[in-house]
Amino acid sequence: MSQDWLTLALGVLPAAPADLTVSRAEGGDAHVRLCGYCDRGLLVQMAAADADTTSAVTFALERPNGAAFAVFGTISKRIPFGGDDECEVLIEVDEVVRWKQRRRIQLDLPATVALSDAPTTQRNEPTPVRVLNLSADGVAFSARGRYRRGDRIRLNVQMAEQPFVTVARVLQVGRPVFGQSRVSCMFPYHEGIAEAIHRWPDLHDDPA
């Protein structure tokens, strides 16, 4: 973890102690309490069941001045705390980015993903995935195969009869469940996808 990322995270997170909601890399939200920090990262209390099934989290934060940020972190250590129901975890901060909340829709659509910077041609071949949710600048999909934070991928998805292709960067990869991992990505704002999302209820009702 870069010390700069921790410094930036402390600049946008509320002062401890603070009760917050985080998004799990495996999908879904978890309620946590920010307790403080050390030189290795953030110290957070959370339900033991959530800690056992979560590999990484995202804090989405809005500041009073209207600016919004996302803090991405990896759970690196689990510390027993106050019984079996709760524990304290150490979260190493991976990145802090400016964030804009955009409409995100839940989906279950087939798509393909190819690593755009793959060292071999074989890894450049499109892999079938299932898109789980989509916004104008982000996507989460379920897939087999190995993906790592920082990978650049080319996503090809079709909504109704309209195909979209965009290059995205992997932000988080959840733990595999039944061979499938949940992969969260970010890409530059895509006007076409934004318009399709706006029209999605109408498109979804279309027999096509």
C-alpha positions in Angstrom: 0.0 0.0 0.0 1.3 3.4 -0.9 1.4 5.8 2.1 0.1 8.5 -0.2 -3.2 6.5 -0.7 -3.7 6.2 3.0 -3.0 9.9 3.5 -5.6 10.7 0.7 -8.1 8.3 2.3 -7.8 10.0 5.7 -8.4 13.3 4.0 -11.8 12.3 2.6 -13.0 9.8 5.2 -14.9 11.2 8.2 -13.1 11.3 11.5 -13.1 8.1 13.6 -15.2 6.7 15.1 -17.7 6.7 12.2 -20.4 4.3 11.1 -20.3 3.8 7.3 -21.6 1.5 4.6 -19.2 -0.2 2.2 -19.7 -2.1 -1.0 -18.1 -5.6 -1.0 -16.0 -6.8 -3.9 -18.2 -10.0 -3.8 -21.3 -7.9 -4.2 -23.7 -6.3 -1.7 -23.1 -3.9 1.1 -21.8 -4.2 4.6 -22.1 -1.9 7.6 -18.8 -1.1 9.3 -17.4 1.3 12.0 -14.2 3.2 11.1 -12.2 3.0 14.3 -8.9 4.6 13.3 -5.7 3.8 11.3 -2.2 2.7 11.6 0.8 2.9 9.2 -0.5 -0.2 7.3 -4.0 1.1 6.7 -7.5 1.6 8.2 -8.8 -0.2 11.3 -12.5 -1.1 10.9 -15.0 -3.1 12.9 -17.4 -5.3 11.0 -19.6 -8.4 11.4 -17.4 -11.5 11.5 -19.6 -13.1 8.9 -19.0 -10.2 6.5 -15.3 -10.2 7.2 -15.0 -13.9 6.5 -16.6 -13.6 3.1 -15.2 -10.2 1.9 -11.8 -9.7 0.2 -12.1 -6.0 -0.6 -14.4 -3.0 0.0 -15.2 0.4 -1.5 -16.1 3.4 0.6 -18.2 5.9 -1.5 -18.1 9.3 0.1 -19.8 12.7 -0.6 -18.3 15.8 0.9 -20.3 18.9 2.0 -18.8 20.9 -0.9 -20.4 18.4 -3.4 -17.2 16.5 -4.2 -17.4 12.7 -4.1 -14.7 10.2 -3.7 -14.3 6.4 -3.6 -11.7 4.7 -1.4 -10.8 1.2 -2.5 -9.2 -1.2 0.0 -8.2 -4.8 0.5 -8.8 -6.6 3.8 -5.4 -7.9 4.8 -5.8 -8.9 8.4 -8.6 -10.1 10.7 -8.3 -9.3 14.4 -10.7 -11.0 16.9 -12.8 -8.4 18.8 -15.4 -8.7 21.5 -16.7 -12.2 20.8 -17.7 -14.3 17.8 -20.1 -11.8 16.1 -17.7 -8.9 15.4 -14.1 -8.5 14.5 -11.7 -5.8 13.6 -10.0 -5.8 10.2 -7.1 -4.0 8.7 -7.9 -2.5 5.3 -5.0 -1.6 3.1 -5.9 1.4 0.9 -5.3 0.5 -2.8 -6.6 3.8 -4.4 -8.6 6.9 -3.9 -10.4 8.4 -6.9 -12.9 11.2 -7.6 -16.3 9.7 -7.9 -19.6 10.7 -9.3 -22.7 8.8 -8.4 -24.4 7.7 -11.6 -27.5 5.7 -12.2 -26.6 2.0 -12.0 -29.0 -0.7 -13.2 -29.0 -4.4 -12.2 -28.7 -6.8 -15.1 -28.2 -10.3 -16.1 -26.9 -10.0 -19.6 -24.4 -12.1 -21.6 -21.2 -10.2 -22.7 -17.6 -10.9 -23.6 -14.4 -9.6 -22.0 -10.9 -9.7 -23.4 -7.7 -8.5 -21.7 -6.6 -5.6 -23.8 -3.0 -5.6 -22.6 -2.5 -9.4 -22.5 1.0 -10.7 -23.1 -0.2 -13.6 -25.2 -2.7 -13.8 -28.0 -4.6 -16.6 -26.1 -5.4 -14.3 -23.2 -6.7 -11.7 -25.7 -9.5 -14.1 -26.8 -13.0 -12.9 -25.7 -14.3 -14.7 -22.7 -18.0 -15.1 -22.0 -19.2 -13.3 -18.8 -22.5 -12.2 -17.2 -23.0 -8.5 -16.7 -24.4 -8.0 -13.2 -24.8 -4.2 -13.1 -23.9 -1.3 -15.3 -23.5 2.5 -15.1 -22.3 5.1 -17.6 -18.7 4.7 -16.3 -18.6 1.3 -14.5 -19.6 -2.3 -14.7 -19.6 -5.5 -12.6 -19.6 -8.9 -14.2 -19.3 -12.5 -13.1 -16.7 -14.6 -14.9 -14.4 -17.6 -14.7 -10.7 -17.0 -15.1 -8.0 -14.9 -13.4 -8.4 -11.2 -13.3 -6.3 -8.8 -11.2 -6.7 -5.3 -10.0 -5.3 -3.0 -12.7 -6.0 -5.3 -15.6 -7.3 -3.4 -18.7 -10.2 -5.2 -20.4 -12.3 -4.7 -23.4 -16.0 -5.2 -22.7 -18.5 -6.1 -25.4 -22.1 -6.0 -24.3 -25.4 -5.7 -26.1 -28.5 -4.1 -24.6 -31.6 -4.9 -26.6 -30.2 -4.7 -30.2 -27.5 -2.1 -29.5 -23.9 -3.3 -29.0 -21.4 -1.4 -26.9 -17.7 -1.8 -26.7 -15.5 0.0 -24.1 -12.1 -0.4 -22.5 -12.2 -0.6 -18.7 -9.8 -1.0 -15.8 -10.4 -3.7 -13.1 -10.8 -2.1 -9.7 -11.7 -5.1 -7.5 -12.0 -8.9 -7.9 -14.1 -10.9 -5.4 -13.3 -14.3 -4.1 -14.4 -17.1 -6.4 -17.7 -18.7 -5.7 -18.5 -21.9 -7.5 -15.7 -21.0 -9.9 -17.1 -17.5 -10.7 -15.6 -14.3 -9.5 -17.3 -10.9 -9.3 -15.2 -8.3 -11.2 -15.8 -4.6 -10.8 -14.4 -2.1 -13.4 -14.3 1.5 -14.2 -14.2 3.1 -17.7 -14.4 6.7 -19.1 -17.9 8.1 -19.2 -19.8 6.5 -22.2 -22.6 8.7 -23.5 -24.1 5.8 -25.5 -24.3 3.6 -22.4 -25.8 6.4 -20.4 -28.5 6.9 -23.0 -29.2 3.1 -23.1 -29.5 3.0 -19.3 -31.9 5.9 -19.4 -34.1 4.0 -21.9 -33.5 0.6 -20.4 -37.0 0.0 -19.0 -38.5 0.7 -22.4 -35.8 -1.4 -24.2 -36.3 -4.2 -21.7 -40.0 -4.4 -22.5 -39.2 -4.6 -26.2 -39.6 -8.2 -27.5 -36.2 -7.8 -29.2 
